[in-house]
């Protein structure tokens, strides 16, 4: 049944693609292409007890393109070239990150294929420093940033919108091998132009014997104007990694002061916890603060300091200095 559903999804997308391309007028084929090239890199050095950890790192590279079939229909494809965990950081991997059809129909937006998930897109917009550190739920593996499936968003008016996602639930690094699906529903409300409020809930079914359905509840509030931004979020995942009774939860607070169009000062505080301390080696606090400098249109630099304070008393706090850089077309 699942294979038929996915096959029907792609057939429908292909028919929509060719139907809309037939009616496209105006721009040449090459004018409809936009390249995707994004590179995350840094130099970092540990301080005190972490002093042996230093060097240059190429953390991630996105390569791909966008193709505008019509004003309302487009295709995006990109690969993600990243690195393995630190114990294997001399190696690189490449995954298909996006291969999606994006269609706008009035107040509705539809994405299908290997798509961006909707769990923390709003938070990423407010944090706006993915090259430096992932947003809270992404950083601590509450969910994946992309997955195979469909998503629908609808704007009821300028203030209220809702979105729904149906996906495999295994992210973009794994093929679908289990029987479970992921269901996510979010509501975003903007009572005034500068203020954004959002609530999101998700069910991710366990696909193998003994796995429990994982559930996520996330709350977010953020204020942003031309002078500063301030945001806070709370997220809790029940049955983390499909393990019965093992919950992970925490908060993140972050903000920026925009000195001018090129310079800003930013800070962030994260607190991650697990019920009954089952994840004691991962629980703790993280503080990040620094300065961001926009060099022209495509490059940003961010010298910053980071401190990780574990809850486990046997582990020492770790201090680092970073110089992060992003190049993005």
C-alpha positions in Angstrom: 0.0 0.0 0.0 2.8 2.4 0.9 4.6 1.8 -2.4 1.4 2.5 -4.3 0.9 5.7 -2.4 4.5 7.0 -3.1 4.2 6.0 -6.7 0.9 7.8 -7.2 2.5 10.9 -5.5 5.3 11.0 -8.0 3.0 10.3 -11.0 0.8 13.2 -10.0 3.8 15.4 -9.5 5.1 14.5 -12.9 1.8 15.2 -14.7 1.5 18.5 -12.9 5.1 19.4 -13.9 4.6 18.7 -17.6 1.2 20.3 -17.8 2.5 23.5 -16.3 5.7 23.5 -18.4 3.6 23.3 -21.6 2.0 26.6 -20.7 5.1 28.4 -19.7 5.8 31.6 -21.7 8.2 34.5 -21.5 11.5 33.4 -19.9 14.1 31.2 -21.6 15.0 27.9 -20.1 18.3 29.2 -18.6 16.5 32.3 -17.1 14.3 29.9 -15.1 17.4 28.3 -13.3 18.8 29.6 -10.0 21.9 27.9 -8.7 22.1 26.6 -5.1 25.6 26.8 -3.6 26.1 27.1 0.2 29.2 26.3 2.2 29.7 26.2 6.0 33.2 26.4 7.3 35.0 27.4 10.5 38.2 27.6 12.4 37.8 26.6 16.1 40.0 26.1 19.1 39.2 24.6 22.5 40.2 26.5 25.6 41.6 25.1 28.9 40.7 21.4 29.1 39.5 21.3 25.4 42.8 22.9 24.2 43.8 19.9 22.1 40.8 20.3 19.8 41.5 22.9 17.2 41.7 23.2 13.4 39.8 24.1 10.3 36.5 22.4 9.4 34.4 22.2 6.2 31.1 21.3 7.9 28.6 21.3 5.0 28.1 22.1 1.4 24.8 22.3 -0.5 24.9 22.0 -4.3 21.8 22.2 -6.5 19.4 24.3 -8.4 15.9 25.8 -8.5 13.9 25.7 -11.7 10.8 27.9 -12.2 8.4 26.0 -14.4 5.8 28.8 -14.0 5.4 31.7 -11.6 3.5 29.3 -9.3 5.3 25.9 -9.9 9.0 25.2 -9.4 11.4 22.3 -8.7 14.3 22.3 -6.2 17.0 19.7 -6.2 20.2 19.7 -4.0 22.7 17.4 -2.5 24.2 17.7 1.0 27.9 17.1 1.4 28.8 16.9 5.1 31.0 15.1 7.6 30.7 12.0 9.8 30.7 12.3 13.6 33.9 13.5 15.1 35.5 10.1 15.5 35.4 9.8 11.8 35.8 13.4 10.8 38.4 12.7 8.1 35.6 11.4 5.9 32.7 13.0 4.0 29.3 11.8 2.9 26.8 13.0 0.3 23.0 12.7 0.5 20.1 13.8 -1.6 18.8 16.6 0.6 16.0 18.1 -1.6 14.2 16.8 -4.7 10.8 18.5 -4.5 8.1 20.1 -6.5 6.8 23.3 -5.0 3.3 24.5 -6.1 1.5 27.7 -5.1 -2.3 27.8 -5.6 -3.9 30.9 -4.2 -3.4 30.8 -0.4 -2.2 27.2 -0.5 1.4 25.9 -0.9 2.1 22.2 -1.7 5.5 20.5 -1.5 6.1 16.9 -2.6 9.1 14.7 -2.9 12.2 14.9 -0.7 11.0 18.1 1.1 11.9 20.4 3.9 10.2 19.3 7.1 8.0 21.9 8.9 9.0 21.2 12.5 11.5 24.0 13.0 11.5 26.2 9.8 10.0 29.2 11.7 12.7 28.8 14.4 15.4 28.7 11.8 14.2 31.9 10.3 14.4 33.7 13.7 17.8 32.1 14.6 19.2 32.8 11.1 22.6 31.3 11.9 22.3 27.7 10.7 25.9 27.9 9.5 27.0 28.5 13.1 24.7 26.2 15.0 21.5 24.4 14.2 18.2 25.5 15.7 17.3 23.8 19.0 15.2 20.9 17.8 17.6 20.2 14.9 20.7 20.4 17.1 19.4 17.8 19.6 17.9 15.4 17.1 14.2 16.0 17.8 13.6 15.5 14.1 15.1 15.8 10.6 15.3 18.9 8.4 14.2 17.0 5.3 12.2 13.8 4.6 10.4 12.0 1.8 6.7 13.0 1.7 4.3 15.8 1.2 3.4 19.0 3.0 0.6 21.5 2.7 0.5 25.1 4.1 -2.5 27.4 4.0 -2.7 31.1 4.8 -6.2 31.8 6.2 -5.3 35.5 6.2 -2.2 37.7 6.8 -2.1 36.7 10.5 -3.0 33.0 10.7 -1.6 30.0 8.8 -1.5 26.3 9.3 0.7 23.5 7.8 0.5 19.7 7.7 3.2 17.2 6.8 3.0 13.5 6.0 6.4 11.8 5.6 8.4 8.6 6.1 9.7 9.8 9.4 13.3 8.6 8.9 14.9 11.7 7.5 16.9 12.2 4.3 19.8 9.9 5.2 17.8 6.7 5.3 15.7 4.8 2.8 12.2 3.9 3.8 12.4 0.4 5.3 9.9 0.5 8.1 6.1 0.7 8.1 5.6 3.8 10.2 4.7 7.3 9.0 5.2 10.8 10.4 2.3 13.2 10.8 2.9 16.8 11.8 0.5 19.7 12.2 1.5 23.3 13.0 -0.3 26.6 13.5 1.4 30.0 13.2 -0.2 33.2 14.4 1.1 36.8 14.0 -1.0 39.2 16.1 1.2 42.0 14.9 3.8 42.2 12.1 6.8 41.8 14.4 5.5 39.0 16.7 5.2 35.4 15.7 3.6 32.6 17.8 3.6 29.0 16.8 2.5 25.6 18.2 3.5 22.3 16.5 2.6 18.7 17.2 4.0 15.5 15.6 3.5 11.7 15.7 6.2 9.5 14.3 5.1 5.8 14.3 7.5 3.1 15.2 8.0 0.8 12.3 9.5 -2.2 13.9 8.5 -4.6 16.7 9.0 -3.1 20.1 9.2 0.5 18.9 6.8 3.1 20.3 5.2 6.0 18.6 7.4 9.1 19.2 5.5 12.3 19.9 6.7 16.0 19.8 5.2 19.1 21.2 6.8 22.4 20.4 6.0 26.0 21.4 7.6 29.1 20.0 7.4 32.9 20.4 9.5 35.4 18.6 9.7 39.2 18.2 11.8 40.8 15.4 12.1 44.4 14.1 14.8 46.4 12.4 16.7 47.0 15.7 16.6 43.6 17.5 15.2 40.1 17.7 14.3 38.0 20.6 12.8 34.4 20.6 12.2 31.5 22.9 11.1 28.0 22.3 10.2 24.9 24.3 10.1 21.3 22.9 9.5 17.9 24.3 9.8 14.6 22.6 8.0 11.6 24.2 9.4 8.1 23.6 12.6 9.6 22.2 14.0 7.4 19.4 10.9 5.2 19.8 12.0 4.1 23.3 9.1 3.6 25.8 9.1 6.2 28.6 12.3 8.0 27.6 11.5 11.7 27.1 13.8 14.6 26.1 12.8 18.2 26.6 14.3 21.6 26.8 14.3 25.3 26.1 16.2 27.7 23.9 16.4 31.5 24.2 18.2 33.6 21.6 18.4 37.1 20.3 20.3 39.7 18.3 21.0 43.4 18.4 21.4 44.9 14.9 24.1 47.6 15.1 23.5 48.4 11.4 22.8 46.5 8.2 26.2 44.7 8.4 26.9 44.1 12.0 25.0 42.4 14.8 25.7 41.1 18.3 23.9 37.8 19.2 23.6 35.4 22.1 21.9 32.0 22.7 21.2 29.8 25.7 20.0 26.2 25.5 19.0 23.8 28.2 18.5 20.1 27.4 17.0 17.6 29.9 15.8 14.0 30.0 13.2 12.5 32.4 14.8 10.6 35.2 18.2 11.6 33.9 18.5 8.6 31.5 20.5 10.7 29.1 22.8 12.2 31.7 25.8 12.4 29.5 23.9 14.6 27.0 21.9 16.7 29.4 23.2 20.1 30.2 23.4 23.8 29.1 25.0 25.5 26.2 25.8 29.2 25.8 26.8 30.9 22.6 27.6 34.6 22.1 29.4 36.5 19.3 29.4 39.0 16.6 28.2 38.6 13.0 29.6 40.6 10.0 28.0 40.6 6.6 30.6 41.0 3.9 28.6 42.0 0.9 25.7 39.9 -0.3 27.1 36.4 -0.2 29.4 36.0 2.8 28.9 36.2 6.6 31.6 35.9 9.3 30.8 35.2 13.0 33.5 35.1 15.7 31.9 33.6 18.7 32.5 31.8 22.0 30.8 28.7 23.2 30.5 27.0 26.6 28.9 23.6 27.3 28.0 22.9 30.9 27.0 19.2 31.4 24.7 18.1 34.1 26.9 15.1 34.9 29.2 16.3 37.8 31.9 14.0 36.5 32.2 16.0 33.3 34.0 19.3 33.1 32.6 22.4 31.3 34.0 22.9 27.8 35.0 26.3 26.3 35.6 27.0 22.7 36.4 29.9 20.4 35.0 29.8 16.8 35.3 31.8 13.6 32.4 30.6 11.5 31.9 31.5 7.8 29.1 31.0 5.3 29.2 31.5 1.5 25.8 31.3 -0.1 24.4 32.2 -3.5 
